[in-house]
């Protein structure tokens, strides 16, 4: 696999993790606002930078993109409750 193919693969939403061990499909199912709250509690408790919420997650929650319950998160759920369609904000232009 070429370096660019590997890099593209690493940017796929199902390959990125929010909370360690949780992929983005599961994060959308749980709710991005819930994931952000969990990370905030973990960061406040442990003071470990690996639990600090990433700016992307914070911005998505501020934009009311909570995942399945809002119809959009890392995936677009406007047509289906399955994570089949990557959210428009993550598609290559």
C-alpha positions as CSV (number, residue, x, y, z in Angstrom):
1,X,0.0,0.0,0.0
2,X,1.4,3.4,-0.9
3,X,1.9,6.1,1.7
4,X,-0.9,8.3,0.3
5,X,-3.3,5.3,0.3
6,X,-2.4,4.6,3.9
7,X,-2.8,8.2,4.8
8,X,-6.2,8.3,3.1
9,X,-7.2,5.1,4.9
10,X,-6.2,6.6,8.3
11,X,-8.5,9.6,7.6
12,X,-11.6,7.5,7.0
13,X,-14.1,8.2,9.7
14,X,-14.3,4.6,10.8
15,X,-10.6,4.6,11.4
16,X,-10.4,7.7,13.7
17,X,-11.1,7.3,17.4
18,X,-12.7,9.8,19.7
19,X,-12.5,8.1,23.1
20,X,-9.7,5.6,23.1
21,X,-11.0,2.3,21.7
22,X,-14.3,3.8,20.3
23,X,-14.5,4.3,16.5
24,X,-16.6,7.1,15.0
25,X,-19.6,4.9,14.0
26,X,-20.0,3.9,17.7
27,X,-19.4,7.5,18.8
28,X,-22.2,8.6,16.5
29,X,-24.5,5.9,18.0
30,X,-23.6,6.9,21.6
31,X,-23.9,10.6,20.8
32,X,-21.0,13.0,20.2
33,X,-22.2,15.2,23.0
34,X,-22.1,12.2,25.4
35,X,-18.6,11.3,24.1
36,X,-17.5,14.9,24.7
37,X,-18.8,14.8,28.3
38,X,-17.0,11.5,28.9
39,X,-13.8,13.0,27.7
40,X,-14.2,16.1,29.7
41,X,-14.7,14.1,32.9
42,X,-11.8,11.8,32.1
43,X,-9.5,14.7,31.3
44,X,-10.5,16.6,34.4
45,X,-10.0,13.5,36.6
46,X,-6.7,12.2,35.1
47,X,-5.2,15.4,33.7
48,X,-3.8,13.2,30.9
49,X,-3.6,14.9,27.5
50,X,-4.7,11.8,25.7
51,X,-8.2,12.4,27.2
52,X,-8.4,16.0,26.1
53,X,-11.2,16.4,23.6
54,X,-10.0,17.2,20.1
55,X,-11.2,20.6,18.6
56,X,-13.1,18.8,15.9
57,X,-15.3,17.0,18.4
58,X,-15.9,20.2,20.4
59,X,-16.8,22.1,17.2
60,X,-19.2,19.3,16.0
61,X,-21.0,19.3,19.3
62,X,-21.2,23.2,19.3
63,X,-22.7,22.9,15.7
64,X,-25.3,20.5,17.2
65,X,-24.0,17.5,15.1
66,X,-24.5,14.8,17.8
67,X,-24.6,11.7,15.5
68,X,-27.6,9.6,14.9
69,X,-29.9,11.5,17.2
70,X,-29.4,14.8,15.3
71,X,-29.2,13.2,11.8
72,X,-25.5,14.0,11.3
73,X,-22.3,13.4,13.0
74,X,-19.3,11.8,11.4
75,X,-21.8,10.1,9.1
76,X,-25.0,11.5,7.5
77,X,-28.1,9.8,8.8
78,X,-30.7,11.9,6.9
79,X,-31.7,8.9,4.7
80,X,-30.8,5.9,6.9
81,X,-30.0,5.1,10.5
82,X,-27.0,3.1,9.2
83,X,-23.5,4.7,8.9
84,X,-23.4,4.2,5.2
85,X,-22.8,7.8,4.0
86,X,-19.9,9.8,5.3
87,X,-20.9,13.3,6.4
88,X,-20.4,16.0,3.7
89,X,-17.9,17.8,5.8
90,X,-15.5,14.9,5.5
91,X,-15.8,14.2,1.8
92,X,-12.9,15.1,-0.5
93,X,-13.6,18.1,-2.6
